[in-house]
Amino acid sequence: MKIGLLGCGTVGSALVSLLDQEGERLAYLLGEPLELGRILVRDPEKERSWPIPASLLTTQLSDVIDDAEIGLVVELLGPGEFALAAIRAALRAEKSVVTANKEILSTHFPELELAAEAANRDIFFEAAVAGGIPLIRALRVSLFGERLSRIVGIVNGTTNYILTKMQEEHLSLEVALGEAQQLGYAEADPSGDLSGRDAASKLAIIASIAFGSHVDVEDVKVDGIWGVTPSDVDFAARSGGVIKLLAQAERDADIPDAPIRVEVFPAIVMSTHPLASVRGSFNAVFVEGSAVGQLMFSGPGAGGLPTASAVLADVIDAVKNLRNSTRAPMRVTEGTHFVDDSTVEAVFALSMEVVDAPGVLAQVSEVFGQHGVSIARMEQDELGAELAHLVFLTHRTRLSAMKATIAGLAGLDVIARLHQILRVLE
Ligand SMILES: NC(=O)c1ccc[n+]([C@@H]2O[C@H](COP(=O)([O-])OP(=O)(O)OC[C@H]3O[C@@H](n4cnc5c(N)ncnc54)[C@H](OP(=O)(O)O)[C@@H]3O)[C@@H](O)[C@H]2O)c1
C-alpha cells in the first residue's frame, strides 16, 4: 500500500521517521509494507528533521492525487483552504484520508464524512484532538455502545503550561506566556490558544463523535484565559484548587436527543479532581458513560512524535479497511439542539478591585443580592493606593444571574476593575 503525504513539517517528518524506524515490524504485523509514494511540500530544498529522499518530494498536489498506486492520503498541511481542497480531492479520487486538521474537522466534518461514505473510503482524524492520546478511537470504537453524559478535559497544552507556571512559580500570565513562546509551546500569535478557540475546535470534534450529533466550533460558548491574574491563581490555591482551561460537553444521557451543552471556560478545579494534577503541556480528558462509569485519558497533547503516533494508528486502521474493502462509518446527525444558557448552573468565583472605603462592601453585596446570587465566602485584602481586592465565592447559581450581577457591578463607581469570572468544578 502506498501512502501520499501532504506536508512534511513537524508532524509529517516525525511520521516519516516512524515509518522508517518501525517499517519492518509493521510490515510483518500487517502482512504488507507501508510505503511512502509521494510527499507534497512547499519548498523541496528545505532541511527536514528526518532525511527524506528527494525523489519523493513534489510541489504538485496532482502528483499525489493522480497516482493510482496511492490508496491513502495523509494530510498534515495545517489550516487553510488548500488543505480542505486537498482532502476533498483525495476523497473524490477514492483515496482514504487521515488528517490532524482540527480547524477543518471542527467546521466541515459532516460534509467530509458524507464524501468519504460516497467514495466508500475512511476519513480518520485521531491526531486532530489531544495529540498522542487515543481519545477519538476510544469514543468512536470502545465507547460506541455507551450513553455518554459528560466529557470534560484539558485539551490545550499551551494554556495548561501557562497556568501551571503561574501556579507553581507565581508568574504573571505575560511572563509565563513569554516562557512558553521561548520553549516553542506557544506560537508568536497566541490568540488562538489564550482565547479558547483552539480548545473549542477540539471540543466540537469530541462532542460530535461522542454524541453522534454535529457540533460546529461556532456552537461552542468560549471564554479563554486572557483575564486570569496571579491573585485569581492564589485564591484558587487557598480554596484548595488550581485554575485550568476546561472544555466540556454535556448531555442528559437518559433523554433521547437531549440538548447538548458545549463550553470552554477557565475554572477552579479542586485538587481532589483527577484533572487538577494535569501539569505543563499535558492534556487529559475525563469521560462519563452510563455503563462504564468514569474514565480518564491523559498524555502528551502535541509534539511531532506523539502526534505522528496517532496519525500512524489511523494509517494502520485505514490500510486494514482498504484491504478488506470496508470502511468505518462515523454517522453524525444534523440539527443538534443546544442547552439554553439561562439554565446553566454552577458555583462561581469572582474577584474585583474596589475603592477601599466604608460602605463599599455593602454596595457590592447588594448587587449580588439583587440578582438572587447567594455568597458562600468572601475574602478581602489591601492593595495599597486606596484599593482593596475582594473575592466572592457563590453558592450554586444560574450563569444568567451571575452575568446580570457582573453587569450590575460594572455600573458601580466604587469598582476599579472586575476580574474574569471563574467556575468551580465540583
Ligand atoms: N505540531 C503539533 O504538535 C501538532 C499537534 C496536533 C495536531 N497538529 C496538526 O498537524 C498538522 C501539521 O502540523 P505541523 O506542526 O506539522 O505543521 P508544519 O510544521 O507547519 O508543517 C506544514 C507542512 O505543510 C507544508 N505545506 C503547507 N502549505 C503547503 C502548500 N500550500 N503546498 C505544499 N505544502 C504545504 C509545509 O511545506 P514546507 O515544509 O516546504 O514549508 C510543511 O511541510 C496541522 O493541521 C496541525 O494543526 C500538529
The ligand as a Tripos MOL2 file, in Angstrom:
@<TRIPOS>MOLECULE
LIG
   48    52     1     0     0
SMALL
NO_CHARGES

@<TRIPOS>ATOM
      1 N1          2.7330   20.2140   15.6950 N.am      1 LIG1
      2 C1          1.9660   19.6060   16.5890 C.2       1 LIG1
      3 O1          2.3740   19.3300   17.7260 O.2       1 LIG1
      4 C2          0.5580   19.2170   16.2210 C.ar      1 LIG1
      5 C3         -0.2550   18.5690   17.1850 C.ar      1 LIG1
      6 C4         -1.5530   18.1760   16.8360 C.ar      1 LIG1
      7 C5         -2.0240   18.4440   15.5550 C.ar      1 LIG1
      8 N2         -1.2020   19.0810   14.6470 N.ar      1 LIG1
      9 C6         -1.7570   19.3670   13.3170 C.3       1 LIG1
     10 O2         -0.9500   18.6890   12.3530 O.3       1 LIG1
     11 C7         -0.9390   19.4340   11.1410 C.3       1 LIG1
     12 C8          0.5190   19.6710   10.7300 C.3       1 LIG1
     13 O3          1.1560   20.4360   11.7420 O.3       1 LIG1
     14 P1          2.7390   20.7150   11.7170 P.3       1 LIG1
     15 O4          3.0620   21.2720   13.0500 O.co2     1 LIG1
     16 O5          3.4650   19.5120   11.2260 O.co2     1 LIG1
     17 O6          2.8080   21.8750   10.6090 O.3       1 LIG1
     18 P2          4.1220   22.4940    9.9440 P.3       1 LIG1
     19 O7          5.3370   22.1170   10.7040 O.co2     1 LIG1
     20 O8          3.8460   23.9330    9.6940 O.co2     1 LIG1
     21 O9          4.2000   21.7430    8.5230 O.3       1 LIG1
     22 C9          3.3310   22.0200    7.4650 C.3       1 LIG1
     23 C10         3.8410   21.3070    6.2210 C.3       1 LIG1
     24 O10         2.9030   21.5330    5.1660 O.3       1 LIG1
     25 C11         3.5900   22.0070    4.0170 C.3       1 LIG1
     26 N3          2.6750   22.9520    3.3430 N.ar      1 LIG1
     27 C12         1.9200   23.9060    3.9020 C.ar      1 LIG1
     28 N4          1.2010   24.5480    2.9570 N.ar      1 LIG1
     29 C13         1.5230   23.9820    1.7810 C.ar      1 LIG1
     30 C14         1.1210   24.2100    0.4510 C.ar      1 LIG1
     31 N5          0.2480   25.1680    0.1140 N.pl3     1 LIG1
     32 N6          1.6470   23.4260   -0.5240 N.ar      1 LIG1
     33 C15         2.5470   22.4440   -0.2200 C.ar      1 LIG1
     34 N7          2.9570   22.1820    1.0350 N.ar      1 LIG1
     35 C16         2.4600   22.9520    2.0230 C.ar      1 LIG1
     36 C17         4.8430   22.6760    4.5270 C.3       1 LIG1
     37 O11         5.8230   22.6500    3.4990 O.3       1 LIG1
     38 P3          7.3140   23.2360    3.7080 P.3       1 LIG1
     39 O12         7.9230   22.3530    4.7860 O.co2     1 LIG1
     40 O13         8.0010   23.0870    2.4170 O.co2     1 LIG1
     41 O14         7.1390   24.6450    4.1730 O.co2     1 LIG1
     42 C18         5.1940   21.7930    5.7270 C.3       1 LIG1
     43 O15         5.9760   20.6950    5.3060 O.3       1 LIG1
     44 C19        -1.7420   20.7230   11.4320 C.3       1 LIG1
     45 O16        -3.0610   20.5580   10.9810 O.3       1 LIG1
     46 C20        -1.7030   20.8380   12.9440 C.3       1 LIG1
     47 O17        -2.8080   21.5410   13.4700 O.3       1 LIG1
     48 C21         0.0530   19.4730   14.9530 C.ar      1 LIG1
@<TRIPOS>BOND
     1     1     2 1
     2     2     3 2
     3     2     4 1
     4     4     5 ar
     5     4    48 ar
     6     5     6 ar
     7     6     7 ar
     8     7     8 ar
     9     8     9 1
    10     8    48 ar
    11     9    10 1
    12     9    46 1
    13    10    11 1
    14    11    12 1
    15    11    44 1
    16    12    13 1
    17    13    14 1
    18    14    15 2
    19    14    16 1
    20    14    17 1
    21    17    18 1
    22    18    19 2
    23    18    20 1
    24    18    21 1
    25    21    22 1
    26    22    23 1
    27    23    24 1
    28    23    42 1
    29    24    25 1
    30    25    26 1
    31    25    36 1
    32    26    27 ar
    33    26    35 ar
    34    27    28 ar
    35    28    29 ar
    36    29    30 ar
    37    29    35 ar
    38    30    31 1
    39    30    32 ar
    40    32    33 ar
    41    33    34 ar
    42    34    35 ar
    43    36    37 1
    44    36    42 1
    45    37    38 1
    46    38    39 2
    47    38    40 1
    48    38    41 1
    49    42    43 1
    50    44    45 1
    51    44    46 1
    52    46    47 1
@<TRIPOS>SUBSTRUCTURE
     1 LIG1         1 GROUP 0 **** ****
